[in-house]
């Protein structure tokens, strides 16, 4: 990595030096080493990418789907061959452990594999003789130019919830990676280039708000996908929708785990800790609240506290490390302030991860696993997305009260139940108001052949990323009604 290296954009099949006048440092959060500089590309470069994508669309949509997915087969092989390097890049710029980074890229590859089924998934329907001598069919056609505005926490995976489906369906595409973690997508686009995709089919534009607004406003961009915080999701959804675009925006979360007295304690503790502290809590499916019901309170509280204290924190590149840093010093400060807010509201800081000293990485953005006990369910800390390795403990007496707490929250991304009771599990999955439900699962992340759901303030739109939802999002339907009579009244 070179601190003076300015990252290029990739537009119309060419690597281009941005004309930007402002740049941000790309920083390793474990060491604060500067890895590169990312340009804050002006709107004009988004426009260039959009025009290139629009021009490429005419021929790309006419490329037969079985031929389009051949490029994805090549991409899958390239991603697998370069998985170690991609994982290392994710860890360098994002901070998560190598194991987490490898898992992230495997999820990306799974979406490429599913998108290779587009010749089947994109098929329409037909019915003969809807009336005498008349047939009717519904066909799917691509929209045109689409774009993703990606977050920092999964720089390798999240663009793949959308991009492979979009291009397999015959659309052309623009990726705007997070300015905090642009290196991973640089390497992925180098691999995309090696597949031989026609110029303009995929484009990469680095930048911040000016680039985002240009994407939201450009009349030739037909569809936009976003993953990030709820306030930004609302902004993107409202502005893009006002411009007549199809939009899907994944927002924030406050994910509860419910622990019943009959839950397997060892399994539940291990899974809950991995959910709350994996990826340093910087994921939209991280557990943020653990609700103990009845007699589960004492045993689970003791077990999760001991597990949190033992978690090995450090540089994600180092062997044996179980949790890396948070992304920026601003995130570190915000998380520590929210821990204090919880204490001010009456919670007990059972395990305090603030201001840790990590040997050899004293400048890193570290917060150790933290547990707050006796959290007020109505307090700010129980309602605010922390996006860090902080687990709040709340105690209730019945599963009905626990479900009511789940449903009272403004978010609806994930809710999980730990139990050995099938009846309790069925009640929970039926009544809990969240898009992703886990039963004895701590991170209910749908596989690539299922859509990534989300309810309430966690999602804005209709169709989600991945699988058949992505195919529907990136296509528009056309109904054709045909009559071909045996005898024509006119002569040809």
N, C-alpha and C positions, 0 to 999 in steps of 0.2 A: 504494500500500500504506500502511496505517495501523498504526503500532506499538501503538496502543491498541484496535484493532478486535478484538473477541472473536468468533471464528468460531461460527456457529450449527450446530445439527444440522438434519437434514431428516427429519421423521417424519410419516407419514400425510398426505403432500402439503402439509405446512406447514414453514416455516423456524422453528425453535424455539430460544430462548435456553436454554442449559444451566443447570441448577441447581448445576453444579460449584463447588467451593470452591477447587480448585487449577487452575492454568493453566501452560502452557509457552509460551515465546517461540518463534515460527517465525522462523528466522534465515537470511539469505542467506549461504551459506558462503564466498562470494568477498569480501564486504565486512563481514560480521558485523552488518549492519543488521537491526534487528528489523522483520519484515514484518507480523506480526499476533500474536495470542495464541490458542492452541488450548485449549479446555476439556478437562479430564480427566473426562469424563462418568461419573456414577455408574451402578451396575448398574441402577438404576430406569429410566434412559433407554434402556438396551438392552432392558429388559422392555417399555417402551412401544413401541419400534420393532418388537419381535417380535410383540406383540399386534396392532399395526396390520397387519403383514404377514400374520399368520395370518387375520385377518378379511378382508383383500383376496383371499386365495388362493381362497376359495370361488367367487367370480365370475370371477377371472382365469383359473383353470384351465378354465372353461367357455367362455372366449373362443376362437373357432376359431383355430388356428395361423396361417392366412393373415392374419387380422386382427391377431394379436399382432405379427407381424413388420412390419406397417405402421409401428408406433412405432419400430422399429429403422431402417427406411428413413429416417424423419424424423431420427433421431439421427445417422445417417451423414452426411446433408447438413449438419446443424448442426455436427458435428465438423469437417467439411471447411471450412465457412465460417469457423470460429473457430480454425483450426489455428495460425495465427501467434500469436494471443493465448495459446492453451494452451501452445504451445512456450515462449513467453517466461516464462510462469508456472512451468513445470517448471525452466527454467534459473535463475530467481530463487531458488527454494527448494531446488533439488537440486544446482545447480552445473554441470551438464553443458553442453556447447556448444549453441548454437541448432540447429545441424545435427543433433546427436544427439537433441535434444528433438523436432524435427520428425519424425525417423525413428521415434522412440518412438510418437508419435501416429498415424503412418501404420500402424504395426503394430496399434494399437488399432482403427483403422478397418477393417483387414482382418478382424479377428475379428467385427466387427459385420456385415460383408458375408457372411462364412461362416454366421453364425447366422441370417441371413435365409433360408437354405435349410432351415430346420427343417421346413416341411411335407413335404420329402422325407427329411431326415435322421432324423426321429422316427418314420417309418413302421415298422410291425411286419411280421410274416410270417403267412401262413396256408397251410393244406393241407387240401384237400377229401378226404373219404372216408378218413380215417385208420383207420376201421373202417366197416363197412357202414352207410351213412346217417348217419355222424358226421363232423363237420368240426371242425378245431382251428385256433386262431389265437393269436398272441402280440401283445399291444399294449403300448405304452409310455405310462405316465402320470406326471405330475409328482409330486415328493416332498412339496412344501409350502414351508416357509420355509427358505432357504439363506443363507449368509453367507460373506464373504471377509474375511480379516485380511491386509492388504496391507503390503508392505515400503516402505522409503524410496527405493530406487534407481530404480524405474520407476513413479512415482506415477500416470502416465497410462495405461500399457500393461497392467500386470499384472492389475488388476481386470477388464480386458476379456478375459483368458483364460477367464473364468468367467461374469461377469454377463450378457452378451448371450445366451449359451446358456441360462442358468438361466431368465431371464424369457421367452425365446422358447418354451421347453419348458412354460411354464405355472406355474413357481414364482414366488414373491415373494422379495425379496432385501434383504439388509442389507450395507452396506459399512462396514468400520472401517478408515479409511486410517491410514498411519503418522503418529504425532503429530509427526514431524519435518517432514513434507511434506504438510500437509492442504489447501493452497490449490488444487492442481490438481483434486482431487475436488470441491471447492466449486464450481468453474466448470463441471465436467462435470455436476453435479447441477442447476445452473441450466439447462443445455441439456436434460437429461432432463425437467425440469419443463415446458419449452417444447414437448416432444413431445405433451403431453396425456395421459401415462400415468395410469391411474386411481390415486387416492390409496392409499398403502400398498403398491403394487407394488414400489417401490424406496425404500430408506431409508438415511440416512447418519448414523452416530453416531461422533463423535470421542472419543478417549480413549486410555488406556494399559492396564495390566494388569487393573484392575478391570473395564473394559469387555470385554476379551478373555475373562476368566474367566466373565463373565456370558453371553457367547455360547457358550462351551464347555459351560456347565451348563444352559442353558434347555431344557426338555423339548420345546418347540415348534419349535426349530431342528433340522432334519433332516439338513443337510449343511453341511460347513465346508471351505473352501479356504484354504490358507496358503502363503506363500512367504517364506523368511527363512533364518536360520542353522539348522544341524542341531540344536543343543541345544534351541532353541525349537520347532523342528519336532517333535522327540520329545515334548516336553512337551504340545504341542497335540494331537498324534496320540493319545497315550496317554489323556489326560484326556477328549477328545471321544469316542474309541472306547469308553471305559469307560461313557460316558453313552449308548451305543447309537446314536451318530451315524455317518453316512457321512463319511469324512475323506480328504482328499488334501493332503499336506504336502511342498512342495518345500524341500529343505534346502540345505546349503552345497556347496562344490566345491573341487577342487584340480586344475585342468584342464591336462593336458600337451599340448604340441605336439612331434611327432617330426619331425626334419629329416634326411632321407636325403641321401647325397652327390649323388644325381642330381636333387635338387630345383632348381627355377629360383630362383637366389639373390635376384635383385631382387624378384620377386613374393613369395617367401617372407618376406623381410625386411619388406617393406611390410605384408603381411597380419599377420604375427606382432606387429609393433609396434602396429597398430590393435587387435588382440585384447587385448594386454596392457595398453595404456595408454588405450584408448578408455573413455569414461565414468570416467576416473581409476581404472580397474581395479575399479570398484564394480559388478560384475555377475556373476551366477552362471555365465556362459559366458566370462569373461575367462581368457585364457591366463596361467597362473601359473608353469609350468615349460616350458622348451624343452630337449628332449633332442637333442643332436647325435649322429649316428651316423657312425663312421668318419671319412672325410676332410672331412665337413661342418663339423667343429669350428672350424677357424681362420677360414674365410671367413665363416661365419654369425656367429661371435662378433664379428668386426671390424665387420661390416655392421650388426648390430642395435645395437651400442654407439654407432656414429655416428648412427644414426637416432634413438635415444633422446635423445642430447644435443641434437639439433636440434628436438625437438618443442616447439612454442610453447605455453606454459602461462600462463593468466591467467583473467580473468573471461569466462565463457562467452557473455556478451552482446557482447563486443568482437569486431570483425571480425578474422579471421586466427588467432584462438585455436584450438588443436587439442586442448587438454585443460584442464578446469576443476579446481576444488578438490575435496577430499574433504568429506564431509558435516558433520563436527563436529571440534572441536579434540581431543576424546577419540579419534576415529578417527585423526587425524593423529599423535597421540602413540603410539597402539598400533602403527601402521604403522612409525614410526621406531624403536620399540623392537624390532620384529621384524627390521628390517634389521640392527640391532646384534646381535640374537641370531644371525642368520646369520653375521655376521662372527666372533662368539665361537665358533661351531662350525667355523670354519676357512675359510669362503667369502671370496673377494676381492670387495670392493665396487668393481666395475668402473666403474659410473656411479652416483654418489651424489646422490640427490634430496632429501636431508634438509635441513631449515631453509632453504628457498629464500627469496630476497628478490624479490617480485613488485612491480615499480614501480606505485605507486598503490593497491596492495591488500596492504599490509604486515600487516594484521590478518587476512587470509583464511586458510583452512585448506588450505594448499597443500603438496603433496609432489610434487616433479618425478619423471619416469620414473627408475627405479632398476634396475640390473642387478647381480645377484650371480653371480659365476663360481665354478666348482669347488665347487658345493654338494654336500654329503654326501647321497646318496639316502635314507639312514636317519635323517638329522637332523630336528630339529623343524621347521626352516624349509621343508623339502621336503614336510612332511606337513600343515602348518597353513594354513588358509585365511587369507590376508592381507587380502583385499578392499581392495586399493590398487594403485597403479601400480608393482608390483615383479615383475620377471621373473627367475627362478632358472635358471641354466644348468647342465645335467648332461651329461656325456659318457659314451657307451657305444659298444661296438664293433660290435654287431649289432642288427638289427631284432628278433630274438628276445629279446634282453636288454631292449630298449626296451618291447616289449609286456609282458614280465614286470613291468617297473617300473610300467606303467600299471595292470596287474591287481592289483598288491600294495597299491595305495592303498585307503583306506577309502571314498573318494568314488567316484562313477561318473556324473558329470553329462555331461562331454564329454571326448573325446580326438580329436586331429587328427593327420593325417600329411601331410607334404609330400614329394612324389616325382613322378617321371615314369614310374614303373613300374606298369603295371596289375596285375602279379602281386603286388607289394608292397602295393598298395592293397587288393586283394581279401583278402589274408592279414590285413591290419590290421583291416578292417571286420568280418571273420569272427571274429577272436580277441580284439579289444580289448573289455574289460568296461566299457562306458559306454553310457548311453542315447542320447546324441547324438554321432554320428561325423562328422568333417569330413575330406574328402580335398582337399587344397589349398584348404581353407577354414579361416579362423581363428576364426570365431564361428559354430558350427553350430546356429543358431537356427531351429527348424522354422517354416515358414510356417503361417498360421492354419488351413489345411486339413489339417495334420498335427498329431498330439498332441505336446506338449512333454514329452519323455521324461526319464528320470533313473533311475539304479540305485543300489543299495547305500545308503550313508549320505546320498545326495543326494535320496532320495525315500522317503516313507513313505505307503503306500497301494497302490492297484491301478490306478485310472484316473487319467490325467493331465488337464491343462488343454488347451483348444482342441479343435476339430473333433469327430469322432465320439466320442472319449473323453469330452468334456464332455457330450455328449448322453446317453451311457450313465450318467455320474455323476449327472446331474440328473433322471434318470427311473428308475422302477421297472417291471419287467415283470409283466404279468399274462397268464396263459394261460387261454383260454376253450375249453371243449370243448362242442359243441352237437349235439343231435339234434332234428330236426324231421320226425317220421314223417308219411307220407301219411295214414295212418288212425289215429285215436286210439281207445283202448279206452273212454274216457269221452266222454260227450256234453257239449258246451258250450252 
